[in-house]
Amino acid sequence: MRAPDRRLAAAALLAAAGFLTPALAPTPAMAQDVPDLAAAKAEGKVVWYTSTPIEEAQKIAALFRTETGIAVELFRSGGSQILSRFQQEIGAGRVAVDVLTHSDPAAARAMAKKGLFVPFRPTNFDRVPDAAKAADGSFIGQRLNMMTHYLRTDKVAPADEPKTWDDLTAPKYKGRLAMADPSFTSLQVSVVGMMSKLRGWGFYEKLRLNDVMIVPGNQQVSDLLKRSERLIAVGALDSYAADLKAAGHPIKTLYPPDGVFVIPSPTAVVKGSPNPNAAKLFAQFMIGDEVQSLFPADGGYSARIDIKAPEGSPGLKSLNIIAVDDDYVEREGARIKKRFNEIFQ
């Protein structure tokens, strides 16, 4: 498909999904599932596996406990690691987690097909675009993740900023680049999968020749730029750039004309979990006003279409957003990770 066609396809997908809607459009009335508050409080805790950035995850857990009195037992790691642990436990016939939040929509779809999640449509379900949830409520987007590039402005002159993804393969960026590993962070599975599909694996082979540093996750990419050990984050999570800016670091986020990625982070209530009522209450809490307003306040994008973009960041409709083929990523996920590791080992 030619590049203009890809832009049109992405725009059509996002418009249909509601990502380009500036305000909440009227939707047909839909019955909402109501958690049993008394039963949730009797259970007393909820176990949450999540790839949500650690400070935000801790804030969400603290807010939930303050509001409900229910403790959150938190296991936080990269999305791919979260999914690996969950699948190992399921394979062993053990369900230890109540709520699962990661950033691999293709994996969420695959697990929903296997019946691993409880369909649940809580309050505000209609305010999350269709592309970020399952119609039956098997999973629902907790937030939207902007995946693009950011750099240190004190080390990279405006004239030297990469304008496109292909610019990153230029020799002048050798030894300056950092990128997360799809074997650790599930966001990268979608990014690497689509970039290799659209550009071929030669794109990553050229990045390897440019001595891009591969680290486990987006936190480690951010740390490298914070210490000026690397100067440009490649296909990285924009909310970490916002954190660096807020801390006073000279950081600029780039929005290349050949596209950025916007990837939902699915949340699901796990079937057969130890605290099923607290799980539903917590899942509902995460798409409530308080938590959804927390993401843009921290520089990220809410999953809800009625909540504005973070201050200083562009609205989604102003960007060229690369559509993710979830069927392809689901089918080829293992091969994507394997080939990436072969190139960068």
Protein Blocks (a to p, Z undefined) as FASTA:
>chain_A
ZZklmmmmmmmmmmmnopmpmbdcdddddddddddfklmmmnopacdddfbdfklmmmmm
mmmmmmnopacddddddfklmmmmmmmmmmnopafbfbdcdfbfklmmmmmmnopaccdd
dehklmpcfklccfklpaccfbdcdddddddfklmcfklpcfbfklmmpmklgokaccdd
fklmmklmmmmmmmmmmnopklmmmmmmnopacdfblmlmmmmmmnomafbdghiafklm
mmmmmnopacdddddfkbpcdddddddddehiablmlmmmmmmmmmmmklmmmmmmnopa
cfbfkbccdehiacfklpccddddfklmmmmmmmmmmmmmmmmZZ
